[in-house]
Amino acid sequence: MGVAVVTGSCGLIGFESALHFGSAGMVVAGVDNDMRAVFFGPEASTRENRRRLEERLGAGYEHHSTDIRDREAVLQLFRRYGPDVSLVVHTAAQPSHDWAAREPFTDFDINAVGTLNLLEATRLYAPEAVFIFTSTNKVYGDRPNTLALVEHDRRWELEPDDDWYDGIDESMSVDACLHSLFGASKLAADVLVQEYGRLFDLRTACFRGGTLTGPNHAAAELHGFLAYVVRCAMTRTPYTVFGHKGKQVRDVIHSRDLIACFEAVFREPRVAEVYNIGGGRHSNVSVLEAIALVEEVTGEELDWTYSDTARVGDHIWWISNNARFVSHYPGWSQAYDIRAIAEELVEFNRDRWQPAHDTGTRPSSLG
């Protein structure tokens, strides 16, 4: 089975990837220096997920606190494992629009330069490996906001006969629109992954995800939409909705459904593929709908307020069209819809997300 190098191995998708491929018999080289605690504070630390991986996978998990910006350290890591590396799952990132605007150099160095370091290390030392990159729907900037959206009571929506009604596919242009600095750094990484595939015949795949979540999500301010709504309700923490009347729509995909995509690609890799991936029409929700759903499944009334100021580059409506991926991997299907995801978040985190004292702050998130 070989070695799976998983970057961001203690974050949501990295953790699920490490657990999945490690449980399948691969040695997992986990790369995670807990930058999430730097981005979002100590409550977002990934230390507990590292402990869980080491406990559950034992000697099959080898942790490396390597910073992917450190080129020589990344090259040294790949030299160590060499051609035994059969899979790279690159999930490490700076994931916040707001944080990127505060520290553009850090954002670009992690998201773009870090990806380049990993690609070059793969080319030099493990050219037969499958390289999976978690990109983002933010590579499309605010282009989706030009769609012919219609306002409904609790959501923006498209008419059923609209060409984009079944979701946004990979044909949408990434040009001449507002991306945010985060979107720009992820787009740079996305293009690099494609080019290394085409130029060097590496077996690469970019997954342009919508909202990714699951029970292990360390939901934090500025990142982690649905999980953070659940957390705020359960901890009785005030929440702020930014712009678009709270009717902006997100599709939400469960981490395990996404890992099933990774498994399919690993088993039957292609070269330089790009996939929009998300909950699609199967699993999507507006902010107002999410608040109502979370109040129902938690039994708690969410203390929320509204601000007219929308976040830079924010999508008013995003539903992924997964058709390209399904055409390549017809055996894949989604196991979780929006209600199942919300209910699992509540059940899994009952002990962890207890009511907190009022801090006087109003955290928010939409990603």
N, C-alpha and C positions, 0 to 999 in steps of 0.2 A: 504493500500500500504506500510506502514511502513516508515522506515528511510533508506536513502542511504548515506553511508559514502563514500565520494569521496576525495581521496588524490590528491594533485596537482590540486585542483579544479579550479584554475585560469589559468592553462596552457592550451594548445591546446585541448588535449583529455579530460582532467579533466573538462574544461569549457563546452565542448559539452555534456559530460556525465551529469554534474550537471543540465544543461539547459534541457536536454531531460527528465531525470527522475523527475526533479522538475516540469516540465510542465505537466507530467503525473499524478501529485498529490502526489508524495512522498515528505517528508521533507528531504532536503539535508543538511547533516552536511559536510560542505566543509572544508578541511584541506589544508592550503597553507600558508607558511611563506615567500613567495616571494624570495626564494633562487635563482630563475632564474636571478634576478638582481645582485646577488653576482657572479654567474657563468659568465654572459655575459654582465654585465654593466647595467646602469640605463635605457638604451633604450629598454632592454628586460624585464623590470619590468611587473609584472602581476597585478598591482594595478587597472588598468582600467577594466580588466576583472572581478575583484572582485566587483567593483562599478556596472558594468552591471548586474551581477548576483543578487546583492542585489536589484537593481532597478526592474529587470524583474520578480524575484521570490518572492520578498517581504519577508513576515514572513516565507515563505517556504524554505528560505535559511538561515542557521545558520553558520556563519564563525568562524573558529578556526585557529589561527595563531600558531598551534602546530608544533613543529619540530619532525618528525617521528623517529629521533634518540633518543628522550627523552622517554625512556620506560615507566616511571611512568605516564607521561602526556598522552601517547597513551592509557594505561590501564584505566586511569581515564576517558578519553573520551568515551571509550566503556562501562565502568561501568555506565556512565550517561545515555546512550541510551539503554543498555542492549539488551534484546530479541526483542525490536522494530526494531533493525537493520536487515533488510532483504536483503540488498545488500551492498557489499564493492567493489568499483572500485578503484583500486590502480594504479595511474598513476605517483605519485611523484617519481622523480629520479634525479640523476646527469647524464645528457645525452651525455656528450662529451668525446670522446677518449682523446683528447689533455688535457682537464682539469683534467681527471682522472690521467694522467701521472704526472701532477704537484702536485696533492694532493691525493695520494692513500688512505690514512686513511679516508679522508672525503668522497671520492667516495664509498668505501666499506661500511662505516658506514651508508650512506644514502641508497644505492641500496640494500645491502644484510641485514645488521642488522635492518634497518628500516622496511624491508619487514617481517623479523622474528617477530619484535614487533607487527606488524599489524596482522599477522597470529595467534600469541598466544593470542592476545586480542580477536580476532574473536572466537577462540576455547573456551576461557573461558566465554565470555559474550554473544556471538551471534552465537552459533554453527549451527544454521539452515540457516544462511545467505549464499547467493551466493557470492563467492570471485573471482573477475575478476582481473587479473594482466596483465599489459602491459609490456610484455617482449620485446625481440628484436631479429632480425635475426643475431645480432652479437654474439649470443651464439654459432654459428657455426664457429666462428673464421674465419681464411682465408681458410678454407676447400673448399669453392666454387671456389677458384682460381685454384684448381687442375682439374677443368672440362676442357674438350677438346674444348676450345674456339677458334673461328676462327675470324681473324681480317677483318672487313669490312670498308668501307669508313668512316663511322661516329660512328661505334659501334663495340664492341666485341659481338659475338653471337655464338650459338650452331647450329649444323646441325639439320634439322628437324627430322632426325631419331635417334637423341641422346636420351637416356633414360631420361635425365633431361630437355629436350626441353620445356615441358609444365610447368616447374618451379620446384623449390626445395621444396621437401616435408619433413615431420618430420623424415624420415628414415636416413637423412644425419647424419654422425657421428659428435660429438662435440669434440672428442679426438684427441690428437697428432697434434695440429695445433696452430697457433698464434692467440690469442684472443684480445689482448690489455687488459689493466687493467679494462677498462669499460666493455668489453665483459665478463671478468671473474667475475666481481661483479654482473652483470645481470644474468649470468649463475647460480651463487650461489643462487640468489633469485628465479630464475625459478625452480630449483630443490627443494628448500624449499617449494614452493607453491605446487608442485606435491606431495611431501612427506606428507605435512599436509593433503592433500586430501586423499591419500591412507591410512595413519596411523590413522587418526582421522575421516575418512569418511566425510570430509568437501567437499562441492560442489565447487571445484576450477577449474579455467580455465586460462591457460597461452596463451596469444596471442603474437606470435613471429612476430612482425611487420616489414615490409620493411620501406619505407619512408612514414611517416604519415604527412599529411598537410591539410590545409583548410584556409578559409578567416581570421580566428582569430589567425593564427600562428604568434607569436612574433618572426619572423625570425631574427637570430642573428649570428654573427661570430661564427664559429665552430659547428653550429647546425642548421639544417633546409634547406636542399638542394634546392628544387625547389622554395620555397617561398623566399629564400635568393637571388637566381638568379633574381627573379622578383623584389625584393626590390632594388638590386644593379642597375638594368636597370632603374627603375623608379626614383631613387635618383641620378643616374649618378655617382655611387660609383664604383671604380675599383674592379675587382674580379680576383682571382687567381685560376686556375685549377691545381690540384696536381696529377701528374702522370698518367700512363696508356694511354697516348696520348689524354686524354679527351674523350676516347671512352668507359669508364666504364658505365655500365647500372644499373639503379635503377627502380624498380617498385614503383609506387606512388598511395597510397590509400587516398581518401578523408575522413576527420574525420567523416562525417555523415554516410558514408558507414561502417566505423568501429563501430560506436555507434549502428548501426542496428545489428551488430554481438552481441554486448553486450546485447541488448534487447532480442535477440533470446535465448541467454544462460540464461538470467534471467528468462525468461518464462518457459524454459525447461532445467533446469540445469542437468549436469552430474558430475561425480566425477573424479578429477585429470586429466582433459583433457589438451592437448597441441595442439595448432593450429598455423601453419604458415599462415600468413594473409598479404595480400598486394594487389597491383594493378594487379598482375599477368600478363598474356598475354593481358588482357583488357586495362591496363594502365601502360606503362613503357616507359623509355626514357634514352638515353645516355646524358652525360654532353654536348657534342657538339650539339646534337639534341635539348636539353633543351635551350641552348643559342639561337639557331636559332628560336625556337618556341617563346621564350620570346621576342626576338627582333621584331618578327612579331606581337604579340598581344599587345605589349606596344608601338610600333612605335619608340622605342629608340634603338640605337646601343650600345651594352654592351661593356664597356672598360675592356677587360680581357687579362690576360697574362697566360703563361704556365710555370710550374715548373716540372722538371723531378722527384722530390722527392715525392713519394706517401706517404700517411698517413699510419701509422702502422696498420696492420690488415684490410686494406681497401679492400672491395670486388671489383673485376674487373667486375663481372656480378652477379646481383641478381634479379631473378624474382621468386616470391612466387608461389607455387602450393597450391591453396585454396581448393583442392578437398576433403580433410578430413572434413573441416568445412562444405562444401556444402553437403556432404553425411549425416552429422548429422542434418543439418538445410537447407533442400532443398528449402525453401521459400526465402532464402536470395539471393540477386543479387546486383551488383554494379550499381549505378546511374551515376557515374562520370568517364570519361576517362581523359587522360592527358591534352588534349586541354581544356576541360570544367573546369578542376581544375585551369589551368593557367589563363584562361579568368576571372574566378571568383576572383582569387587573385588580378588581376589588377583592376577590377571594384570596389571591396570592399575597396581597399587601395588607391584609387586615391587621397583622401585628406590627408591621413596619410603619404604616402611615396612621399614627394616632393623632387625635386632636392636639394642636399646638397652641401656645399662648399667642395672643394678638400682638404682632410685632409692629403694627402700624404701617406696614408696607403692602403693596399690592402687586404680587408677582403675576406674570403673564407669559403666555407662550403660544406660538402658532408656527409650526414647522412641518 
